Amino acid sequence: MSTNGAIAIATPHQEGSFLAICRAAAERGQLARVYTTLYTAAWSSRMRYLPIRTLRRKLERQLARRQFPGVPHDRVESVALVSQLLHVGSMRVPKAHASAGRLLYFSKEHFDRAASTKLQRERFDAVVAMNFSAELTLKAARNAAGLAVLNFLDSHPRYQNGFLQEFCGLRRASHELVSPRFERRIERELDVADIVLVPSRFVARQLEEVGVPGEKVVVEPYGVDLSAFRADAALARSTPDGPLRCLYIGQISHRKGVCVLVEAAKLLSGQAVEFHLFGPLVSPKVLANRPMNVHWHGPRLHAGVAETMRQGDVFLLPSIEDAFGLVTLEAMASALPVIVSEHVGASELITDAVDGLVVPPGDARALAAAVEELLESHEMRTRMGTKARERVERGCSWNDYGNRVVDLVLERGGQRAGTPRRSTSASGER
C-alpha cells in the first residue's frame, strides 16, 4: 500500500463526475490509475492524417467522448473493450432498445471483473467506482485494506421502477425498468461500499428507506463547466415578440417525462409556444401522436449542447425520476430559465420562482401552466435566467465538485488508517 492517499478510479466510460474526480486527484498528485473501456486519446492524435475534413471532424467529435482531458495519459488504462464495443454497436441498430439495455449491463459486469483483476496488482489507498459496475472492484479495494467508494449516479432501482410504474404504467417487461438481477447487484454494491456518493437528497432518502446506514451516504451535488456554458448565450435568443422556444435535451423516454411534456404541449396548442426536443430515441411510444408544436431533432453530442442552449428561451426537464439531471445546471449556466419536476435531483438547488420553476412529477397541467407563466413575461424569463446563472456560479463548478470528493476520500481514508486528515471542503453534506 502507498502512503500518500493514492486514489484509483474505475468507470466504464467518461462521465462528468468521474472526470472531475480524476482531474482533481491528478492535479493534487493523488491519482493512482484510471480504468475505463474505450480510451481514445491515442486514436485522436492520428485523425490529423485523414484527408477528408468533414469525416475527420465527425470522428474527432465521436472520439472526444472517450477521452479524459486534463488527466495524464499514462494514468489511464483500457479494459473490457470487446463487451463495450458490442454495447456501442447495439445502440446503432434501429429498434434494438431492449438488446442495447441488456448489453449495457453485461458490459458493466465484464468491466467490473476486468477492473477488479487489475486492481490486485496496483498500489492505492482508495477506489472510486461506478454503480452497476462496482461490486468486485469495491471488494478488491476492501481486500487491500483500501477505502471503497461507490459513486451512485442513479436512483435506487426499486424507486426508479416504482415511479415508472406509478406515473407511466410501465409493465415489468419494459426495457426502461431495471431487472431484478441488477437490483440485487446494486444491493450488493451498497453493502460492500464504505462511502456511497449521491448527487441529491432525493436519492439519499431512497437509500435511507432501503436500509443503507446514514453514515455511509454523502450528498455531493454535481457541477457544470462554467466556461463552456455561458450567460452570453442569452444574447443569441429570439426577440420577446417571437414564439417561445422551449428546449428539452435528454433521452426520449418515459423516465425523463417526455410523455408529460407532449401532453403539456397539447394543452398549449394554438399559443405562441414551440417545443424542441434533442436526444436519442429510447422509447418511441412517448412521441406517438405528438402535436404540431413538438419537434424532435435527434441526438446531440455533449460538445453541441452548449450551442443548442443558445436556440431556446426556456429549458424543460419534467422527469418522472432523475437522480440529478445535469443538463439542468447546464441550462442555468446558460442563463436559461428552467422548469423541472420535483423528482429531478437538481431541483434541490433551485429556489422556486426565483431561479427556476419546480412542478410536481407527472402533472402535464402544472407543466403547461409554468410554461404559460413564462410565456406571458419576457421580463420574468430574463430575471430568472440571470438568477439561475448567479446560482450555479456559487460552488457549482466541476472543479468545486472534484475537490470536495477528493477531500472527502482523504478525510475518510485517513480516519480508517488512524491518521485523520482535515477536509478543506466548504460545502456538501457529511
Backbone torsions as a table, in degrees:
resi	resn	phi	psi	omega
1	MET	NA	143.3	175.9
2	SER	-80.4	172.8	-177.0
3	THR	-125.4	11.1	-175.3
4	ASN	-115.0	22.8	177.5
5	GLY	74.1	38.7	-178.3
6	ALA	-69.1	132.4	-176.4
7	ILE	-115.6	127.3	173.5
8	ALA	-101.8	143.7	-178.0
9	ILE	-120.8	135.2	176.4
10	ALA	-129.2	108.8	180.0
11	THR	-141.7	127.1	-177.1
12	PRO	-66.8	-16.9	178.1
13	HIS	-152.9	165.9	178.2
14	GLN	-71.3	122.4	-178.9
15	GLU	-136.1	145.2	-169.4
16	GLY	-52.7	-47.6	-177.0
17	SER	-68.4	-38.5	178.4
18	PHE	-66.8	-41.4	178.4
19	LEU	-61.1	-41.3	179.1
20	ALA	-63.1	-41.0	178.6
21	ILE	-66.1	-43.7	178.6
22	CYS	-58.2	-47.0	-178.3
23	ARG	-63.6	-45.0	-179.0
24	ALA	-63.5	-42.6	179.2
25	ALA	-65.9	-40.2	179.7
26	ALA	-65.4	-43.0	-179.3
27	GLU	-63.1	-28.4	-177.9
28	ARG	-98.2	7.5	177.5
29	GLY	70.2	27.0	-175.5
30	GLN	-119.3	12.2	179.7
31	LEU	-91.0	114.6	179.7
32	ALA	-81.9	-51.8	-175.4
33	ARG	-164.0	148.1	171.7
34	VAL	-118.5	122.1	174.7
35	TYR	-104.2	129.6	179.0
36	THR	-145.7	-172.2	-179.8
37	THR	-100.9	-87.1	-177.5
38	LEU	-87.1	101.6	177.2
39	TYR	-106.2	115.1	-165.4
40	THR	-110.2	13.3	-176.1
41	ALA	-57.8	-43.0	-179.0
42	ALA	-66.5	-36.1	179.6
43	TRP	-66.6	-39.5	-176.8
44	SER	-61.0	-35.5	-178.6
45	SER	-64.0	-19.2	-179.0
46	ARG	-90.6	-9.2	-176.3
47	MET	-64.5	-24.8	-177.9
48	ARG	-64.4	-15.6	-179.2
49	TYR	-85.3	-8.8	178.4
50	LEU	-73.6	126.2	-176.1
51	PRO	-77.1	-21.9	-176.3
52	ILE	-89.2	111.4	-170.8
53	ARG	-63.1	-45.2	-177.3
54	THR	-65.0	-40.4	178.2
55	LEU	-65.8	-40.8	-179.7
56	ARG	-60.4	-45.2	-179.1
57	ARG	-66.4	-37.8	179.2
58	LYS	-64.1	-45.6	179.7
59	LEU	-66.3	-38.2	178.7
60	GLU	-61.6	-39.8	178.5
61	ARG	-65.2	-41.2	179.3
62	GLN	-66.3	-44.0	-177.9
63	LEU	-67.2	-28.4	-179.5
64	ALA	-62.1	-23.7	-179.9
65	ARG	-71.8	-13.7	-174.8
66	ARG	-116.4	23.6	178.9
67	GLN	-113.2	167.8	176.8
68	PHE	-125.5	75.4	-178.4
69	PRO	-58.4	136.5	-179.2
70	GLY	89.2	-0.9	179.5
71	VAL	-113.5	128.9	-179.0
72	PRO	-55.4	133.8	-177.3
73	HIS	-58.7	-35.6	-175.3
74	ASP	-74.2	-2.6	176.9
75	ARG	-97.8	-7.4	-174.1
76	VAL	-107.8	133.8	-179.0
77	GLU	-134.1	133.9	177.9
78	SER	-86.9	136.2	173.5
79	VAL	-138.5	163.3	174.5
80	ALA	53.4	46.2	-175.9
81	LEU	-68.0	-43.2	-172.2
82	VAL	-62.0	-47.3	-178.3
83	SER	-63.4	-36.3	179.1
84	GLN	-69.5	-39.1	177.6
85	LEU	-63.0	-37.6	176.6
86	LEU	-62.3	-42.5	179.5
87	HIS	-65.8	-46.2	-179.8
88	VAL	-60.2	-42.0	178.7
89	GLY	-63.1	-37.9	-178.5
90	SER	-64.7	-30.5	-179.7
91	MET	-70.0	-16.7	179.2
92	ARG	-90.0	-3.9	-178.1
93	VAL	-92.3	122.2	-179.5
94	PRO	-59.6	140.8	175.1
95	LYS	59.9	31.9	179.6
96	ALA	-114.7	34.5	-173.7
97	HIS	-61.7	-42.9	-178.7
98	ALA	-65.6	-44.0	179.6
99	SER	-64.2	-40.9	179.7
100	ALA	-62.4	-38.7	178.7
101	GLY	-64.8	-43.1	178.6
102	ARG	-65.0	-41.3	179.5
103	LEU	-67.4	-30.9	176.6
104	LEU	-60.2	-49.4	-179.0
105	TYR	-67.8	-36.6	176.6
106	PHE	-61.3	-44.2	-178.7
107	SER	-64.7	-34.6	178.9
108	LYS	-69.3	-38.9	176.2
109	GLU	-63.3	-44.4	179.6
110	HIS	-62.6	-42.2	177.7
111	PHE	-61.2	-42.4	179.9
112	ASP	-58.2	-46.0	179.5
113	ARG	-61.8	-44.8	-177.2
114	ALA	-66.9	-43.1	-178.9
115	ALA	-65.8	-39.7	-179.3
116	SER	-65.2	-35.6	177.0
117	THR	-65.6	-42.9	178.7
118	LYS	-62.9	-39.2	-176.1
119	LEU	-64.4	-25.5	179.7
120	GLN	-64.8	-16.0	-179.0
121	ARG	-105.4	1.9	-175.1
122	GLU	-105.3	164.6	173.6
123	ARG	-112.7	123.7	-176.5
124	PHE	-157.2	165.0	176.3
125	ASP	-111.8	-20.1	179.8
126	ALA	-152.5	151.9	175.8
127	VAL	-127.2	132.6	173.7
128	VAL	-112.2	122.1	-175.3
129	ALA	-131.0	159.2	-175.7
130	MET	-92.0	139.9	177.5
131	ASN	-58.0	151.1	-173.3
132	PHE	74.8	-9.6	179.6
133	SER	-138.1	34.8	-168.0
134	ALA	-128.8	-9.0	-170.8
135	GLU	-57.8	-57.1	-178.0
136	LEU	-72.1	-32.6	179.1
137	THR	-62.5	-45.5	-180.0
138	LEU	-70.5	-32.8	175.1
139	LYS	-64.3	-38.7	177.3
140	ALA	-62.7	-38.0	177.4
141	ALA	-63.5	-46.1	-179.3
142	ARG	-64.1	-39.9	180.0
143	ASN	-63.2	-28.7	178.6
144	ALA	-93.0	13.1	-179.7
145	ALA	62.9	27.3	176.6
146	GLY	-97.5	168.5	178.7
147	LEU	-81.3	128.8	-178.3
148	ALA	-102.1	111.6	-175.5
149	VAL	-114.4	119.7	177.9
150	LEU	-98.4	115.9	175.4
151	ASN	-87.6	100.8	-170.7
152	PHE	-93.0	99.1	-169.7
153	LEU	-83.7	-17.8	-169.3
154	ASP	-119.8	173.3	168.5
155	SER	-68.4	159.6	173.0
156	HIS	-64.2	136.9	-177.1
157	PRO	-54.1	-33.9	179.9
158	ARG	-61.2	-38.4	-179.6
159	TYR	-80.8	-39.9	177.0
160	GLN	-56.6	-49.0	179.5
161	ASN	-65.4	-42.0	-178.5
162	GLY	-62.2	-43.7	179.2
163	PHE	-65.1	-40.3	-178.9
164	LEU	-68.5	-34.9	177.0
165	GLN	-72.8	-38.6	-178.2
166	GLU	-70.1	-48.8	-172.5
167	PHE	-90.7	-25.6	-174.2
168	CYS	-117.2	-7.5	179.1
169	GLY	68.4	24.9	-178.7
170	LEU	-70.3	144.2	178.3
171	ARG	-93.1	165.2	-177.6
172	ARG	-56.3	-29.8	-177.3
173	ALA	-76.3	-7.8	-176.7
174	SER	-63.3	138.4	179.3
175	HIS	-71.0	-12.0	177.8
176	GLU	-82.4	-12.7	180.0
177	LEU	-89.7	145.4	176.9
178	VAL	-80.7	132.0	-176.9
179	SER	-71.0	155.3	176.6
180	PRO	-56.3	-33.8	179.7
181	ARG	-59.4	-44.9	-177.2
182	PHE	-81.4	-22.6	170.8
183	GLU	-65.1	-41.0	177.5
184	ARG	-64.5	-36.1	178.0
185	ARG	-63.0	-43.6	177.8
186	ILE	-59.7	-41.5	180.0
187	GLU	-60.9	-39.3	179.8
188	ARG	-69.1	-38.5	178.1
189	GLU	-64.4	-42.7	178.6
190	LEU	-63.1	-35.4	-178.7
191	ASP	-69.0	-39.4	-174.4
192	VAL	-83.0	-19.3	-175.6
193	ALA	-71.6	142.8	171.1
194	ASP	-83.3	-36.9	178.6
195	ILE	-130.2	138.4	172.6
196	VAL	-118.0	109.5	176.9
197	LEU	-82.5	127.3	175.6
198	VAL	-128.7	152.5	-175.7
199	PRO	-88.8	-5.9	-175.0
200	SER	-156.3	158.7	173.8
201	ARG	-67.9	-25.9	175.2
202	PHE	-53.5	-44.9	178.6
203	VAL	-79.0	-38.8	-180.0
204	ALA	-57.8	-39.6	179.1
205	ARG	-65.1	-37.8	177.9
206	GLN	-61.7	-45.3	-178.0
207	LEU	-66.5	-37.2	176.7
208	GLU	-61.4	-41.6	-177.1
209	GLU	-70.3	-25.0	177.2
210	VAL	-92.7	4.0	171.3
211	GLY	99.0	11.8	176.1
212	VAL	-73.5	126.9	-178.8
213	PRO	-56.1	135.4	-176.1
214	GLY	-60.8	-30.5	-178.4
215	GLU	-70.5	-15.8	177.1
216	LYS	-78.5	-31.9	-166.3
217	VAL	-91.0	128.6	178.8
218	VAL	-125.4	125.6	178.1
219	VAL	-90.7	117.3	174.7
220	GLU	-130.6	99.6	178.8
221	PRO	-59.7	146.5	-177.3
222	TYR	-69.9	175.3	-179.4
223	GLY	-119.3	-172.1	-179.4
224	VAL	-147.6	150.9	176.5
225	ASP	-81.2	99.5	-174.6
226	LEU	-71.0	-17.0	177.6
227	SER	-84.0	-31.1	179.8
228	ALA	-80.3	-37.7	-179.7
229	PHE	-105.9	110.0	-168.5
230	ARG	-119.9	153.7	-179.7
231	ALA	-68.6	-24.8	-178.5
232	ASP	-70.3	-5.8	173.9
233	ALA	-60.1	-27.2	-179.3
234	ALA	-61.8	-27.7	-178.0
235	LEU	-68.1	-21.3	-176.2
236	ALA	-89.5	1.9	-172.4
237	ARG	-87.3	173.4	-175.3
238	SER	-66.0	162.9	178.9
239	THR	-74.0	161.3	179.6
240	PRO	-57.4	-24.0	-175.9
241	ASP	-87.5	-10.5	-178.9
242	GLY	-79.6	171.9	176.0
243	PRO	-64.1	145.0	178.5
244	LEU	-73.2	121.8	-178.9
245	ARG	-99.4	109.8	179.4
246	CYS	-97.0	122.8	-178.6
247	LEU	-98.1	143.8	166.5
248	TYR	-132.5	131.2	177.9
249	ILE	-130.1	119.7	-179.0
250	GLY	157.9	-175.7	178.5
251	GLN	-63.1	140.6	174.8
252	ILE	-87.0	92.3	-169.6
253	SER	-150.1	166.6	172.9
254	HIS	-64.9	-42.6	-174.8
255	ARG	-57.0	-36.6	-178.4
256	LYS	-85.2	4.0	174.7
257	GLY	76.2	22.2	-178.7
258	VAL	-65.4	-33.2	177.5
259	CYS	-62.6	-35.6	177.4
260	VAL	-68.2	-41.6	178.3
261	LEU	-60.2	-43.8	-179.8
262	VAL	-62.3	-41.7	178.7
263	GLU	-65.8	-38.8	177.3
264	ALA	-63.9	-39.7	178.7
265	ALA	-61.8	-37.0	177.7
266	LYS	-62.9	-39.6	179.5
267	LEU	-65.5	-23.6	-177.6
268	LEU	-103.0	10.0	177.3
269	SER	-58.5	137.2	-178.8
270	GLY	94.3	-13.6	175.4
271	GLN	-95.9	166.4	-175.2
272	ALA	-81.1	63.5	-178.3
273	VAL	-133.9	134.6	173.9
274	GLU	-123.6	143.4	178.1
275	PHE	-115.4	120.9	-177.3
276	HIS	-116.4	116.1	-174.3
277	LEU	-107.6	131.1	178.6
278	PHE	-126.1	123.4	177.5
279	GLY	159.1	165.2	-180.0
280	PRO	-71.1	144.5	-178.1
281	LEU	-83.9	103.8	-179.5
282	VAL	-93.5	-41.8	179.0
283	SER	-131.2	93.8	-176.5
284	PRO	-54.3	-27.6	-175.9
285	LYS	-58.1	-29.4	-174.9
286	VAL	-69.2	-19.1	179.1
287	LEU	-99.4	2.8	179.1
288	ALA	-64.0	136.0	177.6
289	ASN	59.9	32.7	177.6
290	ARG	-71.1	147.0	-179.2
291	PRO	-74.0	172.3	-175.8
292	MET	-66.2	-21.2	-177.9
293	ASN	-86.7	5.0	177.3
294	VAL	-109.1	123.3	-177.1
295	HIS	-123.9	122.6	176.1
296	TRP	-100.1	127.0	-174.3
297	HIS	-108.2	4.7	-179.1
298	GLY	86.3	-179.2	-176.0
299	PRO	-72.6	159.8	175.3
300	ARG	-128.0	132.0	168.9
301	LEU	-65.4	151.2	-176.6
302	HIS	-59.5	-30.9	180.0
303	ALA	-63.0	-20.6	-179.5
304	GLY	-98.0	-0.4	-176.2
305	VAL	-67.3	-41.1	-179.0
306	ALA	-59.8	-41.1	178.8
307	GLU	-67.9	-38.4	178.4
308	THR	-61.8	-35.4	178.5
309	MET	-59.3	-26.6	179.9
310	ARG	-70.6	-13.4	-175.0
311	GLN	-91.3	-0.2	-173.7
312	GLY	-122.0	167.6	175.2
313	ASP	-109.6	-26.4	-177.7
314	VAL	-143.3	146.3	175.5
315	PHE	-114.5	136.7	-179.2
316	LEU	-119.0	138.2	169.7
317	LEU	-144.3	86.0	-175.4
318	PRO	-91.5	44.6	-171.5
319	SER	-57.1	143.9	171.0
320	ILE	-73.4	-38.2	170.2
321	GLU	-154.6	137.3	-176.6
322	ASP	-158.5	110.4	-175.3
323	ALA	-53.1	-35.8	176.0
324	PHE	-143.1	-60.6	-175.6
325	GLY	85.5	65.4	-174.5
326	LEU	-55.1	-34.0	-177.1
327	VAL	-61.1	-20.8	175.1
328	THR	-61.2	-46.9	178.2
329	LEU	-64.8	-36.2	179.6
330	GLU	-65.0	-37.5	175.9
331	ALA	-68.4	-43.0	179.2
332	MET	-63.3	-40.1	177.4
333	ALA	-64.6	-25.1	177.4
334	SER	-86.9	9.1	179.6
335	ALA	62.6	32.4	173.5
336	LEU	-93.2	135.6	168.9
337	PRO	-67.4	139.1	-175.7
338	VAL	-118.7	147.0	172.1
339	ILE	-123.7	117.0	-177.7
340	VAL	-131.1	161.1	177.3
341	SER	-85.2	162.3	177.9
342	GLU	-64.4	-18.1	179.3
343	HIS	-91.9	12.6	169.3
344	VAL	-96.7	119.9	-176.4
345	GLY	-55.7	-35.7	-179.1
346	ALA	-64.6	-15.0	178.1
347	SER	-61.9	-21.4	179.6
348	GLU	-68.5	-17.1	177.4
349	LEU	-91.8	-4.1	-174.7
350	ILE	-101.3	133.2	169.0
351	THR	-93.7	112.9	-172.1
352	ASP	-57.5	132.5	178.9
353	ALA	73.3	3.9	175.7
354	VAL	-109.0	-61.0	178.6
355	ASP	-119.1	18.0	176.7
356	GLY	168.7	174.6	176.7
357	LEU	-122.6	136.8	-178.8
358	VAL	-118.5	128.7	-176.0
359	VAL	-123.1	160.1	177.8
360	PRO	-65.5	148.4	177.7
361	PRO	-69.7	144.6	175.5
362	GLY	74.1	9.2	-174.6
363	ASP	-108.3	94.6	-177.5
364	ALA	-65.4	-35.6	-179.6
365	ARG	-67.0	-41.0	178.0
366	ALA	-65.6	-38.9	177.8
367	LEU	-64.5	-44.8	178.9
368	ALA	-62.5	-39.6	179.9
369	ALA	-65.0	-38.4	178.5
370	ALA	-66.3	-41.3	176.9
371	VAL	-62.9	-42.8	-179.5
372	GLU	-63.0	-36.9	178.4
373	GLU	-61.3	-42.6	178.7
374	LEU	-74.9	-31.2	177.1
375	LEU	-59.4	-36.3	-173.6
376	GLU	-81.2	-11.2	-175.2
377	SER	-140.1	100.6	174.2
378	HIS	-64.4	-35.9	179.5
379	GLU	-63.1	-39.8	178.9
380	MET	-65.7	-40.9	179.0
381	ARG	-62.2	-43.7	-179.4
382	THR	-64.9	-45.8	-179.4
383	ARG	-63.5	-44.1	-178.3
384	MET	-66.6	-39.3	177.5
385	GLY	-64.0	-39.8	177.4
386	THR	-63.8	-43.6	178.7
387	LYS	-65.9	-34.4	178.9
388	ALA	-63.9	-44.3	177.8
389	ARG	-62.4	-43.8	179.5
390	GLU	-60.9	-36.6	-179.2
391	ARG	-64.7	-45.9	-176.5
392	VAL	-73.9	-18.9	176.0
393	GLU	-71.9	-12.9	-179.3
394	ARG	-97.1	82.0	173.3
395	GLY	79.9	15.8	-176.9
396	CYS	-110.8	22.3	175.9
397	SER	-84.5	160.4	176.1
398	TRP	-65.1	-32.0	177.4
399	ASN	-62.6	-42.7	176.1
400	ASP	-58.5	-47.1	-177.6
401	TYR	-62.0	-50.7	-177.2
402	GLY	-58.5	-43.1	-179.6
403	ASN	-69.3	-34.9	176.3
404	ARG	-63.0	-42.4	-178.7
405	VAL	-67.8	-43.6	178.6
406	VAL	-62.3	-41.7	175.7
407	ASP	-57.3	-45.0	-179.5
408	LEU	-61.4	-46.8	-178.4
409	VAL	-62.3	-42.7	178.7
410	LEU	-64.3	-42.0	-179.3
411	GLU	-63.7	-50.3	-178.6
412	ARG	-68.9	-38.5	178.0
413	GLY	-64.2	-39.3	177.3
414	GLY	-65.3	-37.3	178.0
415	GLN	-65.1	-39.3	178.2
416	ARG	-63.9	-38.2	-177.8
417	ALA	-81.4	-6.0	-179.4
418	GLY	83.3	11.6	177.8
419	THR	-128.3	77.8	-174.2
420	PRO	-56.2	137.6	174.0
421	ARG	-110.5	135.8	179.8
422	ARG	-75.6	129.2	178.0
423	SER	-80.9	140.7	177.0
424	THR	-99.6	9.1	-177.8
425	SER	-62.6	136.7	179.9
426	ALA	-100.8	-10.1	-178.4
427	SER	-151.4	179.2	-176.4
428	GLY	96.8	155.6	-177.2
429	GLU	-95.0	139.2	179.3
430	ARG	-119.2	NA	NA
